Amino acid sequence: MRNISALEENEIARLEMIRAYTCLFGFILGILGIFFNILSYKTANFLGKYNSSIVFIKMLAVWDCLAVTQDGIVNLGGKYFGVIVTKFAVVCKAYHFHSWGSSCAANFHLVALVIDRFIAIKFPVWYRLKCKPQYAYITSFIIVILSYMVTSLTMYFYSIQNGSCVMTEDEVLFELYLNFFSYVIYSGLPFILIFVFNFYFIYYLSSMRKLKSNSERDFQNHCLALMLTTVSISFLTFTLSCSVMHIWFFNSRKVTHKDLVMADLLEVGLEVPAIFNSSLNFIFFYLSGKGYRIAAAKMLSTLLFK
């Protein structure tokens, strides 16, 4: 029994160490995510003619930045450094409300950008006449309002218990709500829309390669389509991995002390794919789009040598 107990203690210690390093990794990734999203926001101003796509790229950077600040800096950074920011019930409720709301808004800004590019490529005349930047800002505002409306129920479930911000209300009802929100609205709907439109972008890119057009509009469309295809694939990958970890977490045993430590590690690990998803758009844009690399170079030269 002593050997079993010692092995369990070693295993628990190892899991707690992995949890600590995961929190530290998420915190560092969150800092990098803020930096990359600022670069993405700045670079959008140099992408050419100011249109609705540029507005959505900028708004995506803003909400991704808020999401990584919440999940990487406040959540995982707070857990690693032992800084508890949710000591009061109102802060606890606002924390979860904003965490889900900002991530949902970021996901649907990516969806809006994908649909915007589809319209620009498929219906260019209608796009030039109807899809103005001011309408994109209105769309962005509606996305934010609806995202926070959908996530407002999280404030009902969370409160302070024994000094910790935890779920205090009906666990069964919470799991039903979370499953609906997480798998249908937060992940499922964006996943399906981006997956479907991605097929069109791939078809468009293959046809453009055959045509070899040199017009500025075709170059911008080709650049943005390639950027969105790359970012969409990363979104689909990270969203799918996050959903799998969600299922694993909610179906894991939470009986022994080791089970609770493992569940805590899974809960921390759930944040990492989401932080990746909100941190690396600038990198993917830069690697996949020649026009974006040119715009980034102009942006950096302007910042450094103005």
C-alpha positions in Angstrom: 0.0 0.0 0.0 2.9 2.4 0.8 4.4 1.8 -2.6 1.0 2.5 -4.3 0.6 5.6 -2.2 4.1 6.8 -3.0 3.4 6.2 -6.7 0.2 8.1 -6.6 1.9 11.0 -4.8 4.6 11.1 -7.5 1.9 11.0 -10.2 0.0 13.8 -8.6 3.1 15.9 -8.2 3.9 15.3 -11.9 0.4 16.3 -13.0 0.6 19.5 -10.8 4.0 20.3 -12.4 2.6 19.9 -15.9 -0.4 22.1 -14.9 2.0 24.8 -13.7 4.1 24.7 -16.8 0.9 24.7 -19.0 -0.3 27.9 -17.1 3.1 29.5 -17.7 3.0 28.5 -21.4 -0.5 30.0 -21.8 0.6 33.2 -20.0 3.6 33.6 -22.4 1.5 32.7 -25.4 -1.1 35.4 -24.2 1.6 38.1 -24.2 2.8 37.1 -27.6 -0.9 37.0 -28.8 -1.4 40.6 -27.7 1.8 41.6 -29.5 0.8 39.8 -32.7 -2.8 41.1 -32.7 -1.5 44.7 -32.3 0.7 44.0 -35.4 -2.3 42.6 -37.2 -4.4 45.6 -36.4 -1.7 48.0 -37.6 -0.9 46.0 -40.7 -4.5 46.1 -41.9 -4.2 49.8 -42.5 -1.6 49.1 -45.2 -3.4 46.4 -47.1 -4.6 48.7 -49.9 -8.0 50.3 -50.5 -9.9 50.6 -47.2 -12.9 48.2 -47.4 -15.1 46.1 -45.2 -12.6 43.2 -45.2 -10.0 45.5 -43.6 -12.5 46.5 -41.0 -13.2 42.9 -40.1 -9.5 42.1 -40.0 -9.0 45.0 -37.5 -12.0 44.0 -35.4 -10.8 40.3 -35.4 -7.5 41.5 -34.0 -9.3 43.6 -31.3 -11.4 40.8 -30.1 -8.7 38.2 -30.4 -6.6 40.5 -28.2 -9.3 40.7 -25.6 -9.7 37.0 -25.7 -6.0 36.2 -25.1 -5.8 38.8 -22.4 -8.7 37.2 -20.6 -7.7 33.5 -21.1 -3.9 33.8 -21.2 -2.9 36.7 -19.0 -5.7 36.9 -16.4 -6.8 33.2 -16.2 -3.6 31.1 -16.8 -1.2 33.8 -15.7 -3.3 34.3 -12.5 -3.3 30.6 -11.8 0.5 30.3 -12.3 1.4 33.4 -10.2 -1.3 32.7 -7.6 -3.1 36.0 -8.2 -6.8 35.5 -7.7 -8.8 38.3 -9.4 -12.2 36.7 -8.8 -12.6 37.1 -5.1 -16.0 38.8 -5.3 -19.2 37.4 -6.8 -19.7 40.3 -9.2 -16.2 39.9 -10.5 -16.5 36.2 -10.8 -19.7 36.5 -12.8 -18.2 39.3 -15.0 -15.1 37.3 -15.6 -16.9 34.2 -17.1 -19.3 36.5 -18.9 -16.5 38.4 -20.6 -14.4 35.3 -21.2 -17.0 33.5 -23.2 -18.4 36.7 -24.8 -15.0 37.9 -26.2 -14.1 34.5 -27.5 -17.5 34.1 -29.2 -17.2 37.6 -30.7 -13.7 36.8 -32.1 -14.9 33.6 -33.7 -17.8 35.3 -35.4 -15.7 38.1 -36.7 -13.6 35.5 -38.5 -16.9 34.1 -39.9 -17.9 37.6 -41.0 -14.5 38.1 -42.7 -14.9 34.8 -44.5 -18.4 35.7 -45.8 -17.3 39.2 -46.7 -14.4 37.7 -48.9 -16.8 35.2 -50.5 -19.1 38.1 -51.5 -16.2 40.2 -52.8 -15.0 37.3 -55.0 -18.3 35.9 -56.1 -20.3 39.1 -56.5 -17.7 41.9 -57.0 -20.2 44.6 -58.3 -22.6 44.1 -55.5 -19.7 44.1 -53.0 -18.4 47.4 -54.3 -21.9 49.0 -54.1 -23.2 47.6 -50.9 -20.4 46.4 -48.6 -19.1 49.7 -47.3 -16.7 50.0 -44.3 -19.4 51.7 -42.2 -21.7 48.7 -42.7 -18.9 46.4 -41.6 -18.6 48.4 -38.3 -22.4 48.0 -37.8 -22.1 44.3 -38.4 -19.2 44.1 -35.9 -21.4 45.9 -33.3 -24.2 43.4 -33.9 -21.8 40.5 -33.6 -20.6 41.8 -30.2 -24.1 42.4 -28.8 -25.3 39.0 -29.9 -22.2 37.2 -28.6 -22.6 38.7 -25.1 -26.4 38.2 -25.1 -25.8 34.5 -25.8 -23.2 34.2 -23.0 -25.1 36.2 -20.4 -26.5 33.1 -18.9 -23.0 32.2 -17.6 -23.5 34.9 -14.9 -26.3 32.8 -13.4 -24.2 29.6 -12.9 -21.0 31.1 -11.4 -20.5 32.6 -7.9 -18.1 32.5 -5.0 -17.9 29.3 -2.9 -15.3 28.7 -0.2 -13.3 31.7 -1.5 -13.2 30.3 -5.1 -15.1 31.3 -8.3 -16.9 28.1 -9.2 -20.1 26.9 -10.6 -22.7 27.0 -7.8 -26.0 26.4 -9.6 -27.6 23.3 -11.2 -24.7 21.3 -12.7 -27.0 19.3 -15.1 -28.6 22.5 -16.4 -25.2 24.1 -16.8 -23.8 21.2 -18.8 -26.9 21.4 -21.1 -26.3 25.1 -21.6 -22.6 24.7 -22.1 -23.0 21.8 -24.5 -25.5 23.9 -26.6 -23.4 27.0 -26.5 -20.0 25.4 -26.8 -20.7 22.8 -29.5 -23.5 24.5 -31.4 -23.0 28.3 -31.3 -19.4 28.9 -30.1 -17.7 26.1 -32.1 -20.2 24.2 -34.3 -21.8 27.1 -36.3 -18.5 28.9 -37.1 -16.8 25.5 -37.8 -19.5 24.6 -40.4 -19.6 28.0 -42.1 -15.9 28.3 -42.3 -15.5 24.7 -43.5 -18.1 25.2 -46.3 -16.7 28.6 -47.5 -13.2 27.2 -47.4 -14.0 24.8 -50.2 -14.9 27.8 -52.4 -11.7 29.6 -51.5 -9.7 26.5 -52.5 -11.5 26.3 -55.8 -11.0 30.0 -56.4 -7.3 29.8 -55.6 -6.9 26.8 -58.0 -8.7 28.7 -60.8 -6.6 31.9 -60.2 -3.5 29.8 -60.6 -4.6 28.8 -64.1 -5.7 32.3 -65.1 -2.6 34.1 -63.9 -4.4 37.5 -63.7 -2.2 40.6 -63.0 -5.0 43.0 -62.0 -4.7 44.7 -58.6 -8.2 43.5 -57.5 -7.5 39.9 -58.4 -4.1 40.1 -56.6 -5.9 41.4 -53.4 -8.6 38.8 -53.7 -6.0 36.0 -54.2 -3.9 37.3 -51.3 -6.9 37.5 -48.9 -8.4 34.2 -50.0 -5.1 32.4 -49.4 -4.7 34.1 -46.0 -8.2 33.1 -45.0 -7.8 29.6 -46.1 -4.7 29.3 -43.9 -6.3 30.9 -40.9 -9.5 28.9 -41.4 -7.6 25.6 -41.3 -5.9 26.7 -38.1 -9.3 27.7 -36.6 -10.8 24.3 -37.6 -7.9 22.5 -36.1 -7.8 24.3 -32.8 -11.6 24.3 -32.5 -11.8 20.6 -33.1 -9.1 19.9 -30.5 -10.8 22.2 -28.0 -14.1 20.4 -28.4 -12.5 17.0 -28.0 -10.9 18.2 -24.7 -14.2 19.6 -23.6 -15.8 16.2 -24.0 -12.9 14.5 -22.2 -13.1 17.0 -19.3 -16.8 16.6 -18.7 -16.8 12.8 -19.0 -13.7 12.4 -16.8 -14.0 10.9 -13.3 -13.7 13.4 -10.4 -13.7 11.0 -7.4 -10.2 10.7 -6.0 -7.7 13.5 -5.4 -5.7 12.3 -8.5 -8.9 12.6 -10.5 -9.5 16.1 -9.3 -5.9 17.1 -10.2 -6.2 15.5 -13.6 -9.5 17.4 -14.2 -7.9 20.6 -13.2 -5.1 20.0 -15.6 -7.6 19.3 -18.4 -9.5 22.5 -17.5 -6.2 24.5 -17.9 -5.3 22.6 -21.1 -8.7 23.6 -22.6 -7.5 27.2 -22.7 -4.4 26.5 -24.7 -6.0 25.7 -28.1 -8.3 28.7 -27.7 -5.3 31.0 -26.9 -3.4 29.6 -30.0 -6.5 30.2 -32.1 -6.6 33.9 -31.0 -2.8 34.6 -31.0 -1.4 33.4 -34.3 -3.5 35.1 -37.0 -0.7 37.6 -37.8 1.8 34.7 -38.3 -0.6 32.8 -40.6 -1.5 36.0 -42.5 2.2 36.8 -42.9 3.3 33.4 -44.1 0.4 32.8 -46.5 -0.1 36.3 -48.1 2.5 38.1 -50.3 0.4 41.2 -50.2 0.2 41.0 -46.4 4.0 40.6 -46.1 4.4 43.8 -48.2 1.9 45.6 -46.0 3.6 44.4 -42.8 6.9 45.7 -44.1 5.4 49.1 -44.8 3.8 49.1 -41.4 7.1 48.3 -39.6 9.0 50.8 -41.7 6.4 53.5 -40.9 6.6 52.7 -37.1 10.4 52.5 -37.0 11.4 55.4 -39.3 8.6 57.9 -39.2 
